[in-house]
Amino acid sequence: MTAYCSSCGNALPPAARFCSACGTAVAGFANAGFSPTGFPAYVPRLVRPLFGRQIAGVCAALARAYGWDIGLLRGLAVVAGIFLCPIPEIAYVAFWIGLPEEPVAATPLGQMPNVPPQP
């Protein structure tokens, strides 16, 4: 089954996470890799990232999983938190408790923080 980018319409390989033409994140495709045991690797779709989060990573997790704009999602969360007290705050804390953190091995090398070398 051929997948196509929702932004530019280019054909994508089955294991693509990003479109090679426009760079749009591809959401909704399962991991095509296999674990060393031969069984398909299980990677939960909703995980709080280790890097790129502001408070707990809830907005970053939702934006990454569904391909939404993270800035827009954070802005909506703040506006909803101001005008709809306390419902969004309770939902945020529930997601914070319920969503697992991203495993360390799954963190892309391009997002690793710059650590100064030790003398």
C-alpha positions in Angstrom: 0.0 0.0 0.0 1.5 3.3 -1.1 1.3 6.3 1.3 1.2 9.9 0.1 2.2 13.1 1.8 -0.9 15.1 2.9 0.9 18.4 2.1 2.6 17.9 -1.2 1.2 14.6 -2.5 4.5 12.8 -3.1 4.6 9.0 -2.7 6.3 7.9 0.6 8.1 4.7 1.5 6.2 2.5 4.1 8.5 3.4 7.0 8.7 7.1 6.4 8.3 9.4 9.3 8.8 12.6 7.3 8.2 13.6 3.7 11.5 13.8 1.8 10.2 16.6 -0.5 8.6 19.0 1.9 9.6 17.8 5.4 6.1 17.4 6.8 5.8 14.9 9.6 3.8 11.8 8.6 1.4 10.8 11.3 -0.5 7.5 11.6 2.0 5.0 10.2 3.2 2.1 12.4 6.9 1.4 13.0 8.2 -0.9 10.2 11.3 -2.0 12.2 11.7 -5.3 14.1 13.2 -6.0 17.4 16.2 -8.4 17.8 13.8 -11.1 19.0 12.1 -11.1 15.6 8.8 -9.7 16.8 7.6 -6.3 15.7 8.9 -3.5 17.9 6.2 -1.9 20.0 6.5 1.9 20.1 3.6 3.7 21.8 2.2 6.5 19.7 1.6 9.0 22.5 4.8 9.5 24.5 6.1 12.7 26.2 9.4 13.6 24.5 12.6 14.1 26.5 13.7 17.2 24.5 11.6 20.1 23.1 9.1 20.2 25.9 8.2 23.3 27.9 6.6 22.0 31.1 5.8 18.3 30.9 5.7 17.6 27.2 2.0 17.0 26.9 1.5 19.5 24.0 4.6 18.3 22.3 3.4 14.6 22.6 0.0 15.5 21.1 1.5 17.6 18.3 4.1 14.9 17.4 1.5 12.1 17.4 -1.1 13.8 15.3 1.1 16.0 13.2 -0.3 19.3 14.6 1.5 22.6 14.9 3.1 22.7 18.4 2.9 26.5 18.7 -0.7 26.6 17.9 -1.5 23.8 20.3 0.4 25.5 23.1 -1.4 28.7 22.4 -4.8 27.0 22.4 -3.9 25.3 25.7 -3.0 28.7 27.3 -6.1 30.4 26.1 -8.3 27.5 27.2 -6.6 27.5 30.5 -7.4 31.1 31.1 -11.0 31.1 29.9 -12.2 27.6 30.9 -10.7 27.2 34.3 -10.1 24.4 35.7 -11.1 21.9 33.0 -8.0 22.2 30.8 -5.6 22.2 33.8 -7.2 19.0 35.1 -6.9 17.4 31.6 -3.2 18.5 31.3 -2.3 17.0 34.7 -4.2 13.8 33.7 -2.2 13.6 30.5 1.0 14.3 32.4 0.3 11.4 34.7 -1.1 9.1 32.0 1.4 9.5 29.2 4.7 7.6 29.4 8.0 9.4 28.8 9.9 8.7 25.6 12.6 6.0 26.0 16.1 7.3 25.8 17.0 5.1 22.9 14.2 6.6 20.8 15.5 10.2 21.0 16.9 11.4 17.6 20.5 12.4 17.7 19.7 15.8 16.1 17.7 16.7 19.2 20.4 15.9 21.8 21.4 18.9 23.9 24.7 20.5 23.4 26.9 19.3 26.3 30.2 21.1 26.7 33.2 18.7 26.7 34.8 18.0 30.1 38.4 19.3 30.6 
